[in-house]
């Protein structure tokens, strides 16, 4: 300390905690920044695309049909937790059936118990084989649901949306239905009584209840993203792609975004986990995630005359169709199509570069129209138009090949201190928007504490150095 | 209120009013089933540290005029409208109050915090010793006007801003008020400041340790009173609140009320679109339902799990 300094106690300089860097301005990134804000930690969100909520953007075409990816998974509980500031409409119904030839539509999952051969084989399987750890998805499905149900329904669907044979998939792909049978029946009764789409099993992080149901906020998922973004202390930086994440081998030290280096000790990434390793400098710990694969989807949306063309909102098609699922969203959200018109969505499992992915739009539409007959007999005469969307990040593939690495990611995170990979693509998990939210709510307190602790330590060390240098 | 008259309100995220934590976990989600003032859904969360149940997010102070409409019952609980129920409730409440105020000097100063239309002060005036000096505070102009109309001495301000002399009050009441306020700790501290050393506060609030909460907490519990009850307590969280406000717990018990039971059922029926005649069997004017639930809740009160918490807090000497 120099002699000129007055001999008074200098109050400690308030430590300015640098912001956490959030990569990705989709729903997961925005929610992460929102939760950090509640814990008093500033966050800067960087989005590579030209606007927030890329995939979630809603739009209405010239014929009055609205497109809103994932909108039917929003619940009143999720909207209440966010304090959503727009009116929400309640979905009048939501349900799934399985199409079993010829023309049988058992309701999923209860109705499948009404098929005697499924029940017989499920009971036989339980009696014959004791419970044990089964590593293959095929073995596990057959054990849990019986050979007949597994082979006729579950495994063909699993293979269609995974793109791999079931004996090359890990048993951990099985999504335990979070509600028991008795509760499921009770929730379906509540759905009838209340005339609301009571949420059954669409959130793994918080329980189903008769008072939790699907809603549609005015403006759709894009409106949710906008609402969360509006509540952030800092505006989202759009058009700014992350180029590098610097580490000292153990911990994050900074990021390079749009050519600019930024110092930070905490990064929350929502990028697909298999792309994250490309950004990491100073560590190869994430390289094991490079081979994780996402299954793509080709989504064909047919605009048709009429309504109530399908027996329920979702029809699973394990056999006899080139797509694995057909959806009539206007049954759940009547307002997304003009009166007496509807939209039928056919979903093909595909991989960029394969034959299905490479179909022209016309071919894709023709493949749907020429095969939908068993479900919608006069589909060709009803057709008003169609659109095709190719989604490369449809589902995470739970390949047996990299199962230990997937399990490690789920249990331990990225392996680099201060680097968190969140959201559906970041966590490589079958989770929906509300799951992402509740998971972040649970994870963020520890992330915020760690960020603040590291910043304090860094500042103290830096402060010491500064003092030494002046002596 | 018709559906199209409902207004959107501004909401804000809040922390636990006792420990300041923001890690609340969801317990229930519901709407304004009673007055239909706003179309929002509201989330009740539980603080994992304090066991407090609170609304997060909740309406901002600027939204109070929307969520407390003119016909709100605390402003309009009159004999003409509520007949027999009014008579029975008056008698019961008078007896409870006088029992709680036993041993006070003949010239005691009594303050009712959140006095509403002056219902309780009026009971004390009618049934209590004539020498008691009665005061009231309430923040709602409509309530204060109604209380003044009764000839009561009521200030229109939050208790923190009351002009009463610090250390001047022998006995304070806070009856079904603490659940409506944003910062219960601040209110209790302010009351503690107005109490004489050794002075007592008699507090009544909804009990989240009651069986009706356990059964209907997911959505329809009457005690939520969405979105007007912001902080809800059980015995453990009430002890923590008292400690945070530097008040001693002299007595912590429960008392009987049929209201939450009645409204839990009414809310379920309203929410599930039951016919109007059925809904109307469950209201503050429906004597049979109130009688049945009074009997039921009396049984739970015996085992310490009545619908309301009854707390006597004391300013230490």
Contacts between the chains, C-beta under 8 A, distances in Angstrom:
chain1	res1	chain2	res2	distance
A	38	B	13	5.7
A	38	B	22	4.9
A	39	B	22	6.2
A	76	B	29	5.8
A	76	B	41	4.5
A	77	B	26	6.4
A	77	B	29	4.6
A	77	B	41	7.5
A	77	B	43	6.7
A	79	B	41	5.8
A	80	B	29	4.9
A	80	B	40	7.2
A	80	B	41	3.9
A	80	B	42	5.5
A	80	B	43	3.9
A	81	B	26	6.8
A	81	B	43	5.0
A	81	B	56	8.0
A	81	B	57	8.0
A	82	B	57	8.0
A	83	B	11	3.6
A	83	B	12	7.5
A	83	B	13	6.9
A	83	B	40	7.7
A	83	B	57	3.6
A	84	B	40	7.7
A	85	B	8	6.3
A	85	B	10	7.6
A	85	B	11	7.0
A	86	B	8	7.7
A	87	B	8	7.2
A	87	B	39	5.4
A	88	B	39	7.6
A	88	B	41	7.1
A	193	B	272	5.6
A	194	B	271	7.2
A	194	B	272	5.4
A	194	B	273	7.4
A	195	B	273	7.2
A	206	B	26	5.9
A	209	B	218	4.6
A	209	B	219	7.2
A	210	B	218	7.1
A	210	B	219	7.3
A	211	B	28	7.3
A	211	B	29	6.0
A	211	B	30	6.8
A	211	B	218	4.9
A	211	B	219	3.1
A	211	B	220	7.3
A	211	B	271	7.8
A	212	B	29	6.5
A	212	B	218	7.9
A	215	B	41	7.8
A	441	B	23	7.9
A	445	B	22	8.0
A	445	B	23	5.8
